[in-house]
Amino acid sequence: MAKGKHRFSGPKYANGNHISQQKAYMQGKGKEISKNATRLNRKLGTYANGDGLDSAHYEGSTTEGRPQKQSINRASRTKKKNRNKLHIT
């Protein structure tokens, strides 16, 4: 790609994703991830009941999980890693 050229163009969502990028993701890999998350949420009984819990997957599993607060479950993994590091100067 030439310098300054981007893979996606056009309007963006507030999170910075281009609409075409998000549409492509949700037609492929993202759709499967979303479907598995909803299935687990229903299985755990936390789907649309207003309890503030999400289903948190165990590593590598799409069928097993545990209820967890949304704020913890949706936090960025990189932010969690950086927060846990001890910085000594």
GUZA-612521 format. One line per 3 residues: number of its first residue (from 1); their letters; for each residue y, z, x of N, C-alpha, C. Coordinates in nm, 3 decimals. Layout:
N
NUM) a) Y/Z/X/Y/Z/X/Y/Z/X; ...
//
This chain:
89
1) mak) -0.118/0.000/0.083/0.000/0.000/0.000/0.124/0.000/0.087; 0.224/-0.069/0.040/0.350/-0.074/0.112/0.421/0.060/0.099; 0.502/0.088/0.200/0.576/0.213/0.198/0.670/0.217/0.078
4) gkh) 0.668/0.330/0.006/0.753/0.344/-0.110/0.687/0.300/-0.240; 0.575/0.233/-0.233/0.504/0.189/-0.353/0.414/0.303/-0.400; 0.411/0.323/-0.529/0.326/0.426/-0.586/0.214/0.362/-0.665
7) rfs) 0.104/0.433/-0.675/-0.013/0.381/-0.746/0.014/0.367/-0.895; 0.090/0.462/-0.950/0.120/0.461/-1.092/0.271/0.449/-1.111; 0.309/0.382/-1.216/0.452/0.370/-1.244/0.475/0.397/-1.391
10) gpk) 0.600/0.396/-1.430/0.633/0.416/-1.570/0.670/0.560/-1.599; 0.676/0.595/-1.728/0.721/0.728/-1.767/0.626/0.837/-1.722; 0.683/0.957/-1.704/0.605/1.072/-1.659/0.605/1.181/-1.765
13) yan) 0.501/1.263/-1.759/0.498/1.387/-1.836/0.578/1.492/-1.761; 0.602/1.605/-1.826/0.679/1.713/-1.764/0.609/1.769/-1.641; 0.475/1.761/-1.636/0.402/1.815/-1.521/0.400/1.720/-1.402
16) gnh) 0.464/1.604/-1.414/0.473/1.511/-1.303/0.370/1.400/-1.306; 0.269/1.412/-1.392/0.169/1.306/-1.403/0.227/1.186/-1.476; 0.195/1.069/-1.428/0.233/0.948/-1.500/0.142/0.934/-1.621
19) isq) 0.194/0.877/-1.728/0.116/0.862/-1.850/-0.008/0.778/-1.824; 0.005/0.670/-1.747/-0.110/0.584/-1.718/-0.216/0.659/-1.636; -0.172/0.746/-1.547/-0.264/0.825/-1.465/-0.342/0.923/-1.553
22) qka) -0.270/0.992/-1.643/-0.333/1.090/-1.730/-0.430/1.022/-1.827; -0.394/0.906/-1.877/-0.479/0.833/-1.970/-0.609/0.790/-1.901; -0.599/0.743/-1.777/-0.719/0.703/-1.703/-0.810/0.822/-1.677
25) ymq) -0.752/0.937/-1.646/-0.831/1.058/-1.619/-0.904/1.104/-1.745; -0.834/1.102/-1.857/-0.894/1.152/-1.981/-0.995/1.056/-2.043; -1.003/0.934/-1.993/-1.105/0.841/-2.040/-1.230/0.848/-1.955
28) gkg) -1.223/0.915/-1.842/-1.339/0.923/-1.753/-1.382/1.066/-1.729; -1.358/1.113/-1.609/-1.402/1.244/-1.564/-1.342/1.358/-1.648; -1.217/1.345/-1.682/-1.148/1.451/-1.756/-1.206/1.476/-1.893
31) kei) -1.252/1.371/-1.957/-1.310/1.384/-2.091/-1.436/1.469/-2.086; -1.519/1.447/-1.985/-1.644/1.524/-1.969/-1.613/1.671/-1.940; -1.516/1.696/-1.854/-1.477/1.833/-1.821/-1.425/1.904/-1.946
34) skn) -1.340/1.836/-2.021/-1.283/1.894/-2.142/-1.390/1.923/-2.246; -1.485/1.831/-2.260/-1.593/1.848/-2.357/-1.680/1.969/-2.321; -1.713/1.984/-2.194/-1.794/2.099/-2.150/-1.720/2.231/-2.169
37) atr) -1.590/2.231/-2.143/-1.512/2.353/-2.158/-1.505/2.395/-2.305; -1.486/2.300/-2.395/-1.482/2.331/-2.537/-1.617/2.380/-2.586; -1.725/2.319/-2.539/-1.860/2.359/-2.579/-1.887/2.504/-2.537
40) lnr) -1.851/2.539/-2.415/-1.872/2.675/-2.367/-1.783/2.774/-2.442; -1.658/2.734/-2.470/-1.566/2.820/-2.544/-1.622/2.854/-2.683; -1.681/2.756/-2.749/-1.742/2.779/-2.880/-1.864/2.870/-2.867
43) klg) -1.944/2.847/-2.765/-2.065/2.927/-2.742/-2.031/3.075/-2.721; -1.922/3.101/-2.648/-1.882/3.239/-2.620/-1.804/3.303/-2.734; -1.770/3.222/-2.835/-1.701/3.275/-2.952/-1.553/3.298/-2.931
46) tya) -1.492/3.233/-2.834/-1.350/3.252/-2.808/-1.267/3.131/-2.851; -1.329/3.032/-2.915/-1.258/2.909/-2.950/-1.172/2.931/-3.074; -1.042/2.914/-3.062/-0.945/2.913/-3.171/-0.945/3.040/-3.255
49) ngd) -0.971/3.154/-3.194/-0.965/3.278/-3.271/-0.844/3.363/-3.233; -0.763/3.317/-3.141/-0.638/3.384/-3.107/-0.653/3.510/-3.025; -0.765/3.528/-2.957/-0.785/3.650/-2.878/-0.727/3.641/-2.738
52) gld) -0.674/3.525/-2.699/-0.612/3.510/-2.568/-0.712/3.494/-2.455; -0.837/3.466/-2.488/-0.939/3.449/-2.385/-0.981/3.303/-2.374; -1.022/3.267/-2.256/-1.076/3.135/-2.225/-1.218/3.153/-2.176
55) sah) -1.291/3.042/-2.168/-1.422/3.048/-2.106/-1.405/3.014/-1.959; -1.456/3.098/-1.872/-1.451/3.074/-1.728/-1.590/3.034/-1.682; -1.601/2.917/-1.623/-1.731/2.867/-1.579/-1.774/2.935/-1.450
58) yeg) -1.904/2.954/-1.437/-1.960/2.994/-1.309/-1.967/2.870/-1.223; -1.962/2.887/-1.092/-1.962/2.776/-0.998/-2.080/2.682/-1.024; -2.050/2.555/-1.050/-2.154/2.453/-1.065/-2.224/2.452/-1.199
61) stt) -2.185/2.535/-1.293/-2.252/2.541/-1.422/-2.161/2.491/-1.532; -2.218/2.414/-1.625/-2.141/2.369/-1.741/-2.186/2.439/-1.868; -2.291/2.523/-1.858/-2.346/2.587/-1.977/-2.335/2.739/-1.976
64) egr) -2.301/2.799/-1.862/-2.291/2.944/-1.854/-2.149/2.983/-1.813; -2.104/3.094/-1.867/-1.970/3.139/-1.834/-1.944/3.277/-1.889; -1.818/3.318/-1.881/-1.778/3.450/-1.929/-1.639/3.438/-1.987
67) pqk) -1.605/3.522/-2.084/-1.468/3.521/-2.135/-1.373/3.577/-2.030; -1.255/3.517/-2.019/-1.157/3.560/-1.920/-1.017/3.532/-1.973; -0.919/3.614/-1.935/-0.781/3.591/-1.978/-0.735/3.453/-1.935
70) qsi) -0.661/3.386/-2.023/-0.615/3.251/-1.995/-0.527/3.245/-1.871; -0.442/3.344/-1.854/-0.349/3.342/-1.741/-0.423/3.347/-1.607; -0.534/3.417/-1.603/-0.613/3.425/-1.480/-0.696/3.299/-1.463
73) nra) -0.757/3.253/-1.571/-0.847/3.138/-1.564/-0.773/3.009/-1.529; -0.650/2.994/-1.574/-0.576/2.870/-1.553/-0.485/2.872/-1.432; -0.486/2.981/-1.358/-0.402/2.989/-1.238/-0.454/2.892/-1.133
76) srt) -0.365/2.837/-1.057/-0.401/2.741/-0.953/-0.490/2.807/-0.849; -0.596/2.740/-0.813/-0.691/2.793/-0.714/-0.624/2.810/-0.578; -0.535/2.720/-0.542/-0.469/2.731/-0.412/-0.374/2.850/-0.410
79) kkk) -0.309/2.877/-0.523/-0.220/2.993/-0.528/-0.300/3.122/-0.512; -0.419/3.125/-0.572/-0.504/3.244/-0.559/-0.543/3.265/-0.413; -0.579/3.157/-0.346/-0.620/3.168/-0.205/-0.506/3.217/-0.118
82) nrn) -0.387/3.161/-0.139/-0.272/3.199/-0.059/-0.229/3.343/-0.087; -0.244/3.388/-0.211/-0.203/3.522/-0.248/-0.294/3.626/-0.181; -0.419/3.591/-0.158/-0.515/3.685/-0.102/-0.510/3.695/0.050
85) klh) -0.440/3.602/0.115/-0.431/3.603/0.260/-0.334/3.711/0.306; -0.367/3.774/0.416/-0.281/3.875/0.472/-0.199/3.811/0.583; -0.067/3.817/0.571/0.021/3.756/0.670/0.080/3.865/0.760
88) it) 0.046/3.860/0.886/0.097/3.956/0.983/0.193/3.883/1.075; 0.313/3.935/1.088/0.410/3.869/1.177/0.446/3.958/1.293
//
